[in-house]
């Protein structure tokens, strides 16, 4: 018996990166999947996003695990699209037990600064709310809602200290802080029904978002055009443990725990999977 056998999980951003990893880890443990992704680029975001063939590959990998999957190309900014995706998934798979609001972008250093702000707030914050809100009518007692935050939500950040310098970067932090506060209060609202709501906060995670020129520039602002090799020298400085990043599977293990009945009394949690990045910027207070 898998740890989430017989359950149905709705995963946004499922075409690649962390989203695909979460969907596959849940499928490995017995869940059927509603997999959603935009599958096209967003102009303010400098690195390429997933393609339709990436979502097709996620489907193939889930089916290879002998699990059922409903995949839909949908924009988390558009509540109606998410609603229709969830309705189609529930109709075919028979219910909904787990929500993983993973989809996100990091449009740092964008030329159109205000559009970057709009896009990152709309996707990383409003997109989470949309995913949760279209799911709530289907969730029964004991369901689990999980959102992806970021270690950046806990860090003092130079971008925020310099107003208007990089709204895409500061908006990323604002969105992750916003969804963290939202999920905390959502947990309070849903606790009488034993529906849990938790946030997982990764540090640098080895995906296309991290491995991008804009991210390299954020870590090495002293260089005009930093390479991946330049950035790798700076990446470990963020964590207390001597690693440049964690892998998507490290986050997926936490998602699986929060999705399973093993965490049936865990709610309102801000779970850091950050190799100790929080420890580097926070002293202990009773």
N, C-alpha and C positions, 0 to 999 in steps of 0.2 A: 504493500500500500504506500503510495506517495504521500508526501506531507500536505499536499493540497489536492488530493485525489477527489474527483467529483465536483470540483469547483470551477467556476468560470471567471476569468480575469480579463478586464478591459485595460489595455496598455496603450498610451499615446507615445508617439515618437518611436514606434516599434520597428521601423525599417532598418535601423542600424544602431551602432553604438550601445549606450546603456539600455535603451529601450528594447532592442533586439535581445540583448543579454538577459534582461529581466523576463521577457516573454519566454525565452527558451528555458531558463532555469525553472520557471513556474510550470512549463509544459513537461519538463523532465520529471517533475514531482506530481504529475497527474492532472494539471489544470488544462481546460480548453481555453482558447484565447480569442478575444476580439482585438485585432491589431490595427491601429490607426496611424497614419503618417501623412504629412503634407506632400512629400515626394516631389518637391520643386524648390528652387532657390528663392530667397528673399533678398531684395536688392541691397538693403542696408547692411546685410550680413556678409562679411567678406569671404568666408570659406564656403565651399559648396555643401549643400544639404543632400539628403537622400534622394534617390531616384525611384521610379516605379519598380525597376528591376530589383532594387534593394528590398522593397517590401515583398516582392515575389519570392526572394530568397529566404526571407524570414518565414513566409508561409511554407516553403519547401522544407525548411529545417524543423518546423513544428510538426508537419505531417510525417516527417521521417521518424519522429518520436511517437507516432501513432496517436497523436492528439488531434482534435478538431480545431479548425481556425476559421474565423470570418475576418477578412481583411478589407479595409475601406480607405481610400485616399480621401482625407478630410482635413480641414483647417481648424485647429483648436480655437482660433479667433472667432469662428462662426458657430455659434451655439446650435443652430439648426442642423448643420452638417454632423456635429457630434451626436446630437439627438437621434438623427436618422441612422447613424452608424451603430449606436448602442441598441436601438430598437431592432435593427436587422440581426445583430449578434444575439440578442436575448431570444428573439423569435426562433433562430436556428439552433442555438446551443442550450436553451431551456432555462436561463436565469442569469444572475450576476451576483458574484460573491466578493470580488476583489477589484479595486480600482487602483491603477498605478499611473499617476499623472506625471509623466516623465518628459514630455516634449519641451524643448527649450532651445534658445539661441544665445549667442554672446556677440553682439554686433559692436565690439570695441573699435575705436579709431575710425569710425564711419565718416565718410565725406559729408553726408546729409545727417547732421547730428540730431536734429529734432525728429527725423523719421526713425532713426535708430532707437531713440527713447520710446517713441510710440510703439514700434514693433516689439521691443523687448518686454515692455510692460504688457502689451496685448497678448503676447504668446506665453511668457514665463509666469505671469500672474493671472490675467483674465483667462488664459487658456486652461490653467489649473482649476479655477472656479467653474468654468464651463464644463469641464470633464466631470467634476464632482456633481454639479447640479443636475446634469442629464442622467446621472447614475442613481441619485438618491431615491427616486421612486421605485427602483427595482431592488434595492438592498434590503435584505431581511436581517433580523436580529443575528448578531455574531459576524456580520460582514466586516471587511477591512478596507480602509482607504489609506493610500500611501502617496505622498508627494515627494518629489526630488527637490531638495533645497540646494545649499552649497556652503562649504566652509567659508566662503566669502561673506556670508551673512553675519559671521561672528568676528570679522576682522576690521580693525581700523584701516581705512582705505584712502590712499592719496588722491584717488580719482574724486571721491566725495569732497575732499578738502579743497579742491580747486574747482569752484562752480563753473559749469559750462564747458569744461575742458573736454570731457568725453561722456556725453549723456548716455551713449549706448552702454558704456562700462558701468557708470554709476546706476543706470536704470536696471542693470542686471542685479545689482546688490539690493536695490529698492524692491524689486520683484521677489527676490528670495526672502527678504525680511517680511514682506507683505504676506506671502503664502504661508510662512511660518506662523505668523500671528493668526491668520485665518484658520489654519489647521488646528491650532491650539483651542480656539473658541469652538470650532466644529466638533472637536472631541468632547467638549463640555456639553454641547447641544445633543449629541448622539449617544452619550454614555448611558442614559436610562434604557436605551434599546440594545446595549452591549455592542454597538457598532463602533469600531475603533478608528481613530484618525491619527496618523503619525507622519513625521517627516524624516527622511534620510538625507544627511548632509555629506556629500563626497568632498574630498579635497581634489586637487588636480587628478583628473581621470583620463586615462589614455584612449581618447577618442578623437574624431576629426575636429571637435571644438578646441581641444587643447593643442593639437598638432596643426596650428594655423599661424600664418604670418602675423596676424593681429595679436594673437596671444603671445607669440614670441616677443613682439614689440612691447607688450605690457610688462613682461618680465625683464626685458633688457632695454629700457628706454634710453640707455646710454649709447646704444648703437643705432645707426641709421637704418640698416636692413639686417637685423639679426637672423641668423640661421637656426635651424633646429638644434644644431650642435651648441650654438651660443646659449640658447634657452635652457637646454638640458643642464648646463652648469648652474643656472639660477633656480631651476625647479625645486631641487631638494631643500632650498632655504625656507620654503614655506612649511615643511613638515618637521616635527621633532624627531621622527624616525628617519633614518638615512636613506630615503627613497625619493625619486623625482615625482612619482605619481602612484596611484593605485590603478587597478584594472577594473573594467566593467563588472567582471564576475564578483569582485569583492563587494560591490554595491548590491549585486543581485542576491548574494547570500543573505544580506540584511533585509532586502525586500521579501525574500522567501520566508524568513522568520516572522516578519510582521504580517505577512499574508496568511500564515498558518495558524492553526489553533494553539500552537506552542506559545503564542503571544496573546492569548485570549484576554488577559488582564492588563495588557500594555497599551495605553492610549495617552494621547497628548504628548508623546515623546518627541524630542528633537535628537535623533540618533546620529551622532557624528561617526562617519567612517573616513577618518581624515589623517591617519598616521600621526596623530598628535599635533596637527596644525593649530588647533585651538589652544593647546598648552603653551605655544610660543608667544601668544599675545594676551593671555589671561592668567593672573595670579589667583590663588585660592581664597575665596571668601566664604565664611560660614553663613 
